């Protein structure tokens, strides 16, 4: 099951905030994987896949 979480634009510490939020949600719902993706200016993007061990 994938649950999207939207938390604003990725400026300053928002990226860290997104990673913190998804890791807390993974622990709360006992999910093994979490994916954070962000868009950036100029058709660029970034993503991170988290795994609970």
N, CA, C and O atoms as a Tinker XYZ file with bonds, in Angstrom:
   212  protein
     1  N      0.842000   -1.168000    0.000000    73     2
     2  CA     0.000000    0.000000    0.000000    64     1     3
     3  C      0.891000    1.235000    0.000000    63     2     4     5
     4  O      1.874000    1.299000    0.739000    81     3
     5  N      0.549000    2.209000   -0.823000    73     3     6
     6  CA     1.286000    3.461000   -0.896000    64     5     7
     7  C      0.382000    4.578000   -0.403000    63     6     8     9
     8  O     -0.747000    4.724000   -0.871000    81     7
     9  N      0.881000    5.366000    0.542000    73     7    10
    10  CA     0.124000    6.488000    1.074000    64     9    11
    11  C      0.905000    7.759000    0.774000    63    10    12    13
    12  O      1.957000    7.979000    1.373000    81    11
    13  N      0.419000    8.611000   -0.145000    73    11    14
    14  CA     1.147000    9.841000   -0.444000    64    13    15
    15  C      1.018000   10.860000    0.682000    63    14    16    17
    16  O     -0.037000   10.988000    1.304000    81    15
    17  N      2.099000   11.577000    0.933000    73    15    18
    18  CA     2.118000   12.645000    1.926000    64    17    19
    19  C      2.699000   13.874000    1.253000    63    18    20    21
    20  O      3.835000   13.832000    0.781000    81    19
    21  N      1.958000   14.957000    1.197000    73    19    22
    22  CA     2.439000   16.199000    0.583000    64    21    23
    23  C      2.818000   17.191000    1.676000    63    22    24    25
    24  O      2.025000   17.462000    2.577000    81    23
    25  N      4.042000   17.734000    1.593000    73    23    26
    26  CA     4.522000   18.662000    2.619000    64    25    27
    27  C      5.242000   19.840000    1.976000    63    26    28    29
    28  O      6.418000   20.061000    2.265000    81    27
    29  N      4.602000   20.571000    1.151000    73    27    30
    30  CA     5.190000   21.814000    0.663000    64    29    31
    31  C      6.346000   21.652000   -0.300000    63    30    32    33
    32  O      6.633000   20.549000   -0.765000    81    31
    33  N      7.006000   22.757000   -0.596000    73    31    34
    34  CA     8.075000   22.828000   -1.580000    64    33    35
    35  C      9.430000   22.532000   -0.947000    63    34    36    37
    36  O      9.664000   22.917000    0.199000    81    35
    37  N     10.332000   21.855000   -1.666000    73    35    38
    38  CA    11.607000   21.412000   -1.084000    64    37    39
    39  C     12.689000   22.481000   -0.973000    63    38    40    41
    40  O     13.796000   22.276000   -1.470000    81    39
    41  N     12.407000   23.599000   -0.346000    73    39    42
    42  CA    13.443000   24.598000   -0.073000    64    41    43
    43  C     13.929000   24.437000    1.361000    63    42    44    45
    44  O     13.196000   23.963000    2.229000    81    43
    45  N     15.162000   24.834000    1.596000    73    43    46
    46  CA    15.781000   24.812000    2.928000    64    45    47
    47  C     15.706000   23.436000    3.549000    63    46    48    49
    48  O     16.230000   22.481000    2.976000    81    47
    49  N     15.071000   23.301000    4.702000    73    47    50
    50  CA    15.047000   22.031000    5.423000    64    49    51
    51  C     13.807000   21.201000    5.137000    63    50    52    53
    52  O     13.547000   20.224000    5.839000    81    51
    53  N     13.037000   21.567000    4.122000    73    51    54
    54  CA    11.818000   20.819000    3.831000    64    53    55
    55  C     12.128000   19.382000    3.417000    63    54    56    57
    56  O     11.371000   18.468000    3.743000    81    55
    57  N     13.243000   19.173000    2.696000    73    55    58
    58  CA    13.627000   17.809000    2.309000    64    57    59
    59  C     13.883000   16.936000    3.524000    63    58    60    61
    60  O     13.445000   15.786000    3.570000    81    59
    61  N     14.584000   17.473000    4.500000    73    59    62
    62  CA    14.818000   16.733000    5.743000    64    61    63
    63  C     13.502000   16.500000    6.474000    63    62    64    65
    64  O     13.288000   15.438000    7.058000    81    63
    65  N     12.640000   17.476000    6.442000    73    63    66
    66  CA    11.324000   17.337000    7.075000    64    65    67
    67  C     10.526000   16.214000    6.410000    63    66    68    69
    68  O      9.849000   15.440000    7.087000    81    67
    69  N     10.610000   16.134000    5.089000    73    67    70
    70  CA     9.902000   15.075000    4.372000    64    69    71
    71  C     10.444000   13.697000    4.732000    63    70    72    73
    72  O      9.670000   12.759000    4.919000    81    71
    73  N     11.766000   13.566000    4.833000    73    71    74
    74  CA    12.376000   12.287000    5.207000    64    73    75
    75  C     11.989000   11.908000    6.633000    63    74    76    77
    76  O     11.680000   10.749000    6.909000    81    75
    77  N     12.006000   12.882000    7.533000    73    75    78
    78  CA    11.614000   12.631000    8.914000    64    77    79
    79  C     10.144000   12.196000    8.994000    63    78    80    81
    80  O      9.810000   11.261000    9.722000    81    79
    81  N      9.280000   12.869000    8.254000    73    79    82
    82  CA     7.852000   12.539000    8.272000    64    81    83
    83  C      7.601000   11.141000    7.726000    63    82    84    85
    84  O      6.839000   10.376000    8.317000    81    83
    85  N      8.234000   10.794000    6.603000    73    83    86
    86  CA     7.988000    9.471000    6.022000    64    85    87
    87  C      8.567000    8.375000    6.914000    63    86    88    89
    88  O      7.974000    7.301000    7.020000    81    87
    89  N      9.703000    8.617000    7.553000    73    87    90
    90  CA    10.261000    7.589000    8.439000    64    89    91
    91  C      9.382000    7.395000    9.676000    63    90    92    93
    92  O      9.205000    6.268000   10.139000    81    91
    93  N      8.834000    8.478000   10.208000    73    91    94
    94  CA     7.895000    8.340000   11.333000    64    93    95
    95  C      6.631000    7.603000   10.909000    63    94    96    97
    96  O      6.118000    6.772000   11.658000    81    95
    97  N      6.125000    7.900000    9.714000    73    95    98
    98  CA     4.925000    7.233000    9.209000    64    97    99
    99  C      5.190000    5.752000    8.942000    63    98   100   101
   100  O      4.324000    4.912000    9.187000    81    99
   101  N      6.383000    5.430000    8.441000    73    99   102
   102  CA     6.749000    4.029000    8.220000    64   101   103
   103  C      6.754000    3.257000    9.532000    63   102   104   105
   104  O      6.289000    2.119000    9.590000    81   103
   105  N      7.274000    3.868000   10.571000    73   103   106
   106  CA     7.299000    3.206000   11.879000    64   105   107
   107  C      5.889000    3.070000   12.444000    63   106   108   109
   108  O      5.527000    2.028000   12.990000    81   107
   109  N      5.095000    4.137000   12.308000    73   107   110
   110  CA     3.739000    4.131000   12.871000    64   109   111
   111  C      2.858000    3.077000   12.208000    63   110   112   113
   112  O      2.084000    2.401000   12.886000    81   111
   113  N      2.969000    2.930000   10.881000    73   111   114
   114  CA     2.124000    1.985000   10.146000    64   113   115
   115  C      2.819000    0.659000    9.863000    63   114   116   117
   116  O      2.258000   -0.210000    9.195000    81   115
   117  N      4.040000    0.503000   10.371000    73   115   118
   118  CA     4.815000   -0.726000   10.204000    64   117   119
   119  C      5.074000   -1.050000    8.724000    63   118   120   121
   120  O      4.986000   -2.207000    8.314000    81   119
   121  N      5.394000   -0.019000    7.928000    73   119   122
   122  CA     5.763000   -0.216000    6.526000    64   121   123
   123  C      7.245000   -0.503000    6.438000    63   122   124   125
   124  O      8.032000    0.014000    7.231000    81   123
   125  N      7.628000   -1.325000    5.477000    73   123   126
   126  CA     9.036000   -1.643000    5.300000    64   125   127
   127  C      9.741000   -0.610000    4.424000    63   126   128   129
   128  O     10.916000   -0.321000    4.651000    81   127
   129  N      9.051000   -0.045000    3.428000    73   127   130
   130  CA     9.651000    0.889000    2.494000    64   129   131
   131  C      8.919000    2.223000    2.495000    63   130   132   133
   132  O      7.718000    2.295000    2.752000    81   131
   133  N      9.671000    3.271000    2.202000    73   131   134
   134  CA     9.106000    4.605000    2.040000    64   133   135
   135  C      9.846000    5.314000    0.920000    63   134   136   137
   136  O     11.055000    5.141000    0.767000    81   135
   137  N      9.127000    6.115000    0.132000    73   135   138
   138  CA     9.725000    6.830000   -0.987000    64   137   139
   139  C      9.439000    8.309000   -0.851000    63   138   140   141
   140  O      8.289000    8.714000   -0.682000    81   139
   141  N     10.490000    9.121000   -0.926000    73   139   142
   142  CA    10.362000   10.571000   -0.906000    64   141   143
   143  C     10.873000   11.070000   -2.250000    63   142   144   145
   144  O     11.983000   10.729000   -2.661000    81   143
   145  N     10.073000   11.872000   -2.933000    73   143   146
   146  CA    10.512000   12.464000   -4.195000    64   145   147
   147  C     10.217000   13.954000   -4.180000    63   146   148   149
   148  O      9.225000   14.398000   -3.603000    81   147
   149  N     11.090000   14.721000   -4.823000    73   147   150
   150  CA    10.944000   16.178000   -4.882000    64   149   151
   151  C     11.220000   16.644000   -6.301000    63   150   152   153
   152  O     11.966000   16.011000   -7.047000    81   151
   153  N     10.608000   17.754000   -6.657000    73   151   154
   154  CA    10.900000   18.367000   -7.948000    64   153   155
   155  C     11.826000   19.556000   -7.711000    63   154   156   157
   156  O     11.850000   20.136000   -6.625000    81   155
   157  N     12.580000   19.904000   -8.737000    73   155   158
   158  CA    13.492000   21.051000   -8.650000    64   157   159
   159  C     13.370000   21.855000   -9.937000    63   158   160   161
   160  O     12.867000   21.352000  -10.942000    81   159
   161  N     13.817000   23.071000   -9.907000    73   159   162
   162  CA    13.730000   23.940000  -11.078000    64   161   163
   163  C     14.550000   23.373000  -12.237000    63   162   164   165
   164  O     15.554000   22.693000  -12.021000    81   163
   165  N     14.128000   23.651000  -13.438000    73   163   166
   166  CA    14.878000   23.225000  -14.617000    64   165   167
   167  C     14.706000   21.768000  -14.967000    63   166   168   169
   168  O     15.636000   21.152000  -15.488000    81   167
   169  N     13.554000   21.197000  -14.700000    73   167   170
   170  CA    13.229000   19.805000  -15.047000    64   169   171
   171  C     14.143000   18.801000  -14.350000    63   170   172   173
   172  O     14.461000   17.754000  -14.913000    81   171
   173  N     14.558000   19.114000  -13.144000    73   171   174
   174  CA    15.367000   18.192000  -12.358000    64   173   175
   175  C     14.519000   17.642000  -11.216000    63   174   176   177
   176  O     13.494000   18.223000  -10.860000    81   175
   177  N     14.946000   16.536000  -10.653000    73   175   178
   178  CA    14.225000   15.952000   -9.526000    64   177   179
   179  C     15.190000   15.103000   -8.701000    63   178   180   181
   180  O     16.323000   14.839000   -9.102000    81   179
   181  N     14.711000   14.698000   -7.565000    73   179   182
   182  CA    15.487000   13.820000   -6.708000    64   181   183
   183  C     14.563000   12.915000   -5.935000    63   182   184   185
   184  O     13.398000   13.255000   -5.723000    81   183
   185  N     15.049000   11.785000   -5.514000    73   183   186
   186  CA    14.235000   10.867000   -4.728000    64   185   187
   187  C     15.133000   10.060000   -3.809000    63   186   188   189
   188  O     16.339000    9.942000   -4.028000    81   187
   189  N     14.508000    9.506000   -2.769000    73   187   190
   190  CA    15.224000    8.635000   -1.841000    64   189   191
   191  C     14.280000    7.523000   -1.425000    63   190   192   193
   192  O     13.112000    7.769000   -1.122000    81   191
   193  N     14.781000    6.312000   -1.411000    73   191   194
   194  CA    14.015000    5.146000   -0.988000    64   193   195
   195  C     14.537000    4.736000    0.384000    63   194   196   197
   196  O     15.731000    4.485000    0.546000    81   195
   197  N     13.653000    4.668000    1.364000    73   195   198
   198  CA    14.033000    4.274000    2.717000    64   197   199
   199  C     13.549000    2.850000    2.982000    63   198   200   201
   200  O     12.482000    2.453000    2.515000    81   199
   201  N     14.339000    2.086000    3.732000    73   199   202
   202  CA    13.970000    0.723000    4.105000    64   201   203
   203  C     14.174000    0.557000    5.603000    63   202   204   205
   204  O     15.244000    0.860000    6.132000    81   203
   205  N     13.137000    0.074000    6.282000    73   203   206
   206  CA    13.261000   -0.239000    7.711000    64   205   207
   207  C     13.887000   -1.611000    7.836000    63   206   208   209
   208  O     13.491000   -2.548000    7.143000    81   207
   209  N     14.862000   -1.729000    8.716000    73   207   210
   210  CA    15.491000   -3.038000    8.934000    64   209   211
   211  C     15.297000   -3.473000   10.356000    63   210   212
   212  O     15.754000   -4.550000   10.739000    81   211
